[in-house]
Amino acid sequence: MVAVVSLGLRGLQVIIGAVILGLAVTLIKQQVVNGAPTTTKYSSFTGVFTILVCFIGVAATFIDAIPPIVTMALDGILGLLLLAGGIAWAVGLKGISCKNPVDYLEMLHNGLLNQGSVGSGDDELFGIIPAEGDTHENIFNRLSANCQKGLVDEIFQFIGFGLALVFVALAFVRMRRGGGASNYVV
């Protein structure tokens, strides 16, 4: 019974990793000026690492040769990495409301959302604003979409952190019962 629950949670973990990775890659591909922000690149790493840890966890469910301490350590490391990623997004977004037009200038000057910038002051150019004129509403809509992607990435990193803690607890229980994959069967 525990094996079925574990496999279901690992499936959820793959989905979480894929969402984190997909959003990060989308934001990286949209970057126009300079390189993508470190927070976005880090999110792509955590998405890939989440999927990798998931596959190792699934293998450990069926293969007794993989000790529970390995999955517990990997899930613990994953949890810390996801927590750091979620915090990085929370700090980077600075409490911006993605749908509030009042936050337009904050979003425009936020390096995670503006697709890069060059210059400063009145001469600052933003990657989100095309060379040709564009309405403030269209620019706000693109900034808002980027903001929502970042917010969802943040949320999924925190959810992934919580799920990693569940897997650490399951591995601990498995170790206390004696170790092997057959111990998942209750």
QUINORNOR-V236326 format. One record per helix or strand of 2 or more residues. SS is the DSSP state (A for helix, B for strand). FROM is the first residue (numbers start at 1). TO is the last residue. If there is no record, write none. Layout:
SS/FROM/TO  SS/FROM/TO
This chain:
A/2/30  A/38/62  A/68/93  A/101/108  B/117/118  A/121/123  B/125/126  A/136/177  A/181/184
